[in-house]
Amino acid sequence: MNVDEYLNNRVAKTSGKIADTWKQLQELYSKKLWHPLINKLKECVNDLEFMKDQNVIEMHDKFIKEFEHRTNPLTLTEIIIVMAKRITNIDDAVKFIESIKNVVKNHGEASVLFLVVKVLLDEAQHKLNYLNGVTTVHGPFYKCNSMYLREIGDYAAYYRDALRYLGCIDLSKLTSEDKSFQAFCLGIAALLGEDIYNFGELLAHPILDAMKGTSYYYIVDLLNAFNAGDLKKFDYLRNHWIKQNDLALQAKSLEKKIQLMALVELAFSLLTSGRKLSFDEISKRSGVKIDAVEFLVMKALALKLIKGSINEIERTVEISWVQPRVLDKKSISSMSTKFDHWGKETKKVADFVNDQAREILTQVE
């Protein structure tokens, strides 16, 4: 069905004022009066009576799509947003909005598109909060919200909602291409997310298996390097990750992040009997110069990655707490060693108390 057939059909199937409006749209289109046409269309989509029984997707695909490239991008965006509100499925609504992205992408003011999408998603989130448990609409919502967050470059927020989306669905129903794309985007977001310093949850997620055998499996290796605070591995992988545009642009931020992770891993590896770290130890492990160690520790304290105190005179750091995180097998093995050590230390104390108590009892007798 071409545009003329579609318009004739709408005129024939409507009556009264609505039929007259379709005739006006038909006339403006036939005369190629694009500016008056788009303005009339804007008026129509805001008319509840006119839009009452209207299939908005069909209206776009069989009518508006034919001339949208000739119209004002901002006006077109406003029209599409209003139409999208009439689509009850959130996923379909966002896809509908994204359908005009290429038409308006070079128009500065039309960037309002994404702002309005956010408003729609915020409204959906508000309604979602009143639902108990995980329902069938949670998955589509988190998918749409993560798509929006990815578009605007909010890595940390995208990371969280993308993981929520994957937690709401059956992974086996995704295509291999979708899985690898999700895994790649999640990996990039975890690395670039400003407040993401816990990589264990993602590393334990089966979605990463989708990148096995691909040219970007180095992302998984890079995540493991960050999780372990392994600067040598980070530098070894540089030839791979530096070719990825987003990572290359944030190279300095990545270096600072892995230095923090090196400090966290060093603090985590401490036994209870040795919670004090020297500036020299931190410098060697993190790769920062000795005069930059204090700033690195202060940054870690501010981010609540660790708790402790700095002794500037002794040039040491006393660690009292390390941020909890999801452990991999290596970290679990380390914890096992610690428990074994704590057990032995506890036994020594118990034996000492027992011996002292025996002496006291002997003296009393």
C-alpha positions in Angstrom: 0.0 0.0 0.0 1.5 3.3 -1.1 0.8 6.7 0.4 -2.1 7.6 -1.9 -3.8 4.3 -1.2 -3.3 4.7 2.5 -4.8 8.2 2.5 -7.7 7.1 0.4 -8.3 4.3 2.8 -8.3 6.6 5.8 -10.7 9.0 4.2 -13.1 6.2 3.2 -13.0 4.5 6.7 -13.6 7.7 8.7 -16.4 10.3 8.8 -17.2 13.8 9.8 -14.4 16.1 11.1 -11.9 13.2 11.1 -12.5 12.4 7.4 -12.2 16.2 6.6 -8.9 16.3 8.4 -7.6 13.3 6.4 -8.7 15.1 3.2 -6.7 18.2 4.3 -3.6 16.0 4.9 -4.1 14.3 1.6 -4.3 17.6 -0.3 -1.2 19.1 1.4 0.7 15.9 0.6 -0.3 15.9 -3.0 0.8 19.5 -3.4 4.1 18.8 -1.6 3.5 21.5 0.9 5.8 20.0 3.5 5.9 22.8 6.0 2.1 23.2 6.3 1.7 19.4 6.2 4.0 18.8 9.2 2.4 21.5 11.2 -1.1 20.1 10.4 0.2 16.7 11.4 1.5 18.0 14.7 -2.0 19.4 15.4 -3.6 16.1 14.5 -1.5 13.9 16.7 -2.3 16.0 19.7 -6.0 15.7 18.9 -7.3 12.9 21.1 -10.4 12.4 18.9 -8.4 12.1 15.7 -5.9 9.6 17.3 -8.5 7.6 19.1 -8.5 4.5 16.9 -5.4 5.3 14.9 -2.6 2.7 14.4 0.3 5.0 15.0 3.0 2.6 13.7 1.0 2.2 10.5 0.5 5.9 10.2 4.2 6.5 10.4 5.3 3.6 8.1 2.7 4.2 5.4 2.5 8.0 5.5 4.9 10.1 7.6 8.0 8.0 6.6 7.6 9.1 3.0 8.2 12.7 3.7 9.9 12.9 7.1 13.3 13.7 5.6 11.8 16.9 4.1 10.5 18.2 7.4 11.9 20.2 10.3 13.7 17.6 12.5 12.6 19.1 15.8 8.9 19.2 14.8 9.2 15.7 13.5 10.7 14.6 16.8 7.8 16.2 18.8 5.3 14.4 16.6 7.0 11.0 17.0 7.2 11.4 20.8 3.5 12.2 21.1 2.7 9.2 18.9 5.0 6.9 20.9 3.0 7.6 24.0 0.1 5.8 22.5 2.1 2.6 22.1 1.4 0.5 25.3 4.5 -1.7 24.9 7.6 0.2 26.2 10.0 -1.8 24.0 8.0 -1.1 20.9 7.7 2.6 21.9 11.4 3.1 22.2 12.0 1.2 18.9 9.5 3.5 17.2 11.2 6.6 18.5 14.6 5.2 17.4 13.3 4.7 13.9 13.7 8.5 13.2 17.2 8.8 14.8 19.0 8.8 11.5 16.7 11.5 10.2 17.3 13.9 13.1 20.8 13.0 14.2 22.5 16.0 12.6 20.0 18.5 14.0 21.1 19.9 17.4 17.7 20.8 18.8 16.4 17.4 17.9 18.6 15.9 20.6 15.5 16.6 22.7 14.5 13.2 21.5 16.6 11.4 24.1 15.5 13.8 26.8 11.9 13.0 26.2 12.6 9.3 26.0 14.0 9.7 29.5 10.9 11.3 30.7 8.8 8.4 29.3 11.1 5.9 31.0 11.0 7.7 34.3 7.2 7.5 34.1 7.4 3.8 33.5 9.9 3.4 36.3 7.5 5.2 38.7 4.7 2.7 37.7 7.0 -0.2 37.9 7.9 0.6 41.6 4.3 -0.3 42.5 4.6 -3.8 41.1 5.5 -6.6 43.5 8.4 -8.9 42.6 9.8 -9.4 39.0 6.9 -9.2 36.5 6.8 -9.7 32.7 7.2 -6.0 32.2 10.5 -5.6 34.2 12.6 -7.2 31.5 11.4 -4.9 28.6 11.7 -1.8 30.9 15.3 -2.5 31.9 16.1 -3.3 28.3 14.7 0.0 27.1 16.3 2.0 29.9 19.7 0.4 29.4 19.4 1.2 25.6 18.8 4.9 26.5 21.6 5.0 29.0 24.0 3.4 26.5 23.1 6.1 23.9 23.8 9.0 26.3 27.1 7.4 27.5 26.1 6.8 31.2 28.3 3.7 31.6 27.7 3.0 35.3 23.9 3.4 35.1 23.8 1.3 31.8 25.8 -1.4 33.5 23.4 -1.8 36.4 20.2 -1.8 34.3 21.7 -4.1 31.6 22.5 -6.6 34.4 19.0 -6.2 35.7 17.6 -6.9 32.3 19.7 -10.1 31.9 18.4 -11.1 35.3 14.8 -10.9 34.2 15.1 -13.0 31.0 16.0 -16.5 29.9 19.5 -16.1 28.2 18.9 -19.1 26.0 16.2 -17.1 24.1 18.8 -14.5 23.0 20.6 -15.0 19.7 24.4 -15.6 19.8 24.8 -12.1 18.3 22.6 -10.5 21.0 24.6 -12.3 23.7 28.0 -11.3 22.4 26.8 -7.7 21.9 25.4 -7.5 25.5 28.6 -9.0 26.8 30.8 -6.6 24.9 28.8 -3.5 26.0 28.7 -4.7 29.6 32.4 -5.2 29.6 33.1 -1.7 28.3 30.6 -0.2 30.7 32.2 -2.0 33.7 35.6 -0.7 32.7 34.5 2.9 32.1 31.8 3.2 34.8 33.1 5.9 37.2 31.9 4.1 40.4 32.3 0.5 39.3 35.2 -1.2 41.1 33.6 -4.6 41.7 34.0 -6.8 38.6 33.2 -10.2 40.2 29.5 -10.2 39.5 30.1 -9.7 35.8 33.0 -12.1 35.6 30.8 -14.8 37.2 27.9 -14.1 34.7 27.4 -16.6 31.9 26.8 -13.8 29.3 30.6 -13.4 29.0 30.9 -16.9 27.6 29.3 -15.4 24.4 32.6 -13.7 23.6 34.7 -16.9 23.5 36.2 -17.3 20.1 35.6 -13.7 19.1 38.2 -11.0 18.4 37.1 -9.1 21.4 37.5 -11.8 24.1 40.4 -9.6 25.3 37.6 -7.6 27.1 37.2 -10.6 29.5 41.0 -10.8 30.0 41.0 -7.1 30.7 38.2 -7.4 33.3 40.2 -10.1 35.0 43.2 -7.8 35.0 41.2 -5.1 36.7 39.6 -7.5 39.2 43.1 -8.6 40.3 44.7 -5.1 40.0 47.2 -6.7 37.6 49.0 -3.8 35.9 51.4 -6.1 34.0 48.4 -7.8 32.3 46.8 -4.4 31.7 49.9 -3.2 29.9 50.2 -6.6 28.0 46.7 -6.2 26.7 47.2 -2.5 25.7 47.7 -3.3 22.0 44.2 -4.8 22.0 42.1 -2.4 24.1 43.7 0.7 22.7 42.1 -0.1 19.3 38.6 0.2 20.9 37.6 3.9 20.5 35.8 4.3 23.9 38.6 2.7 25.8 41.3 4.6 24.0 39.6 7.9 24.7 39.6 7.0 28.4 43.1 5.5 28.6 44.2 7.8 31.5 41.1 7.1 33.5 41.6 3.3 33.0 45.2 3.6 34.3 44.0 5.5 37.4 41.3 2.9 38.0 43.5 -0.1 37.8 46.0 1.6 40.2 43.2 1.8 42.7 42.3 -1.8 42.1 45.9 -2.8 42.7 45.7 -1.0 46.1 42.4 -2.7 46.9 43.8 -6.1 46.0 46.9 -5.5 48.0 44.8 -4.5 51.0 42.6 -7.5 50.5 45.5 -9.9 50.6 46.7 -8.7 54.0 46.6 -11.1 56.9 45.1 -9.9 60.2 48.6 -9.7 61.7 49.9 -7.4 59.0 47.3 -4.7 58.2 49.9 -2.0 57.8 51.2 -1.2 54.4 54.3 1.0 53.6 54.2 3.6 50.9 57.0 1.6 49.2 54.8 -1.5 49.0 51.9 0.5 47.6 54.1 2.2 45.1 55.5 -1.0 43.8 52.1 -2.7 43.5 50.1 0.2 42.1 52.8 1.6 39.8 52.4 5.1 41.1 55.4 7.2 42.2 56.2 7.3 45.9 55.1 10.9 46.2 51.7 10.1 44.7 50.9 7.2 47.0 49.2 9.4 49.6 46.8 10.8 47.0 46.0 7.3 45.7 45.1 6.1 49.2 43.0 9.3 49.8 41.2 8.6 46.6 40.5 5.0 47.7 39.3 6.2 51.1 37.0 8.8 49.5 35.5 6.2 47.2 35.0 3.9 50.2 37.0 1.1 48.6 39.0 0.8 51.8 38.8 2.2 55.4 41.9 3.1 57.3 44.3 5.8 58.3 47.5 7.3 56.9 50.6 7.8 59.0 52.6 10.5 57.2 55.5 10.4 59.6 56.0 6.6 59.3 54.8 6.7 55.6 52.5 3.8 56.2 48.8 3.1 55.8 46.7 1.1 58.4 43.9 -0.8 56.7 40.9 -1.7 58.8 38.3 -2.6 56.1 38.1 -3.5 52.4 35.0 -3.1 50.3 33.1 -6.4 50.0 33.1 -7.9 46.6 32.1 -11.0 44.6 35.0 -13.4 44.9 36.6 -15.5 42.1 38.3 -18.9 42.7 41.7 -17.2 43.3 40.2 -14.9 45.9 38.3 -17.7 47.6 41.6 -19.6 47.8 43.2 -16.6 49.4 40.3 -16.4 51.9 40.8 -20.0 52.7 44.4 -19.4 53.6 43.4 -16.5 55.8 40.9 -18.6 57.7 43.5 -21.3 58.2 45.9 -18.6 59.6 43.2 -17.1 61.8 42.4 -20.6 63.1 46.0 -21.2 64.0 46.3 -17.8 65.7 43.2 -18.4 67.7 44.5 -21.8 68.8 47.7 -20.1 70.0 45.7 -17.6 72.0 43.5 -20.4 73.5 46.5 -22.5 74.4 48.2 -19.4 76.0 45.1 -18.6 78.1 44.8 -22.3 79.0 48.4 -22.4 80.2 48.1 -19.2 82.1 44.9 -20.4 83.8 46.6 -23.6 84.8 49.4 -21.7 86.5 47.0 -19.4 88.3 45.0 -22.4 89.6 48.2 -24.1 90.7 49.3 -21.1 92.6 45.9 -20.8 94.3 46.1 -24.4 95.4 
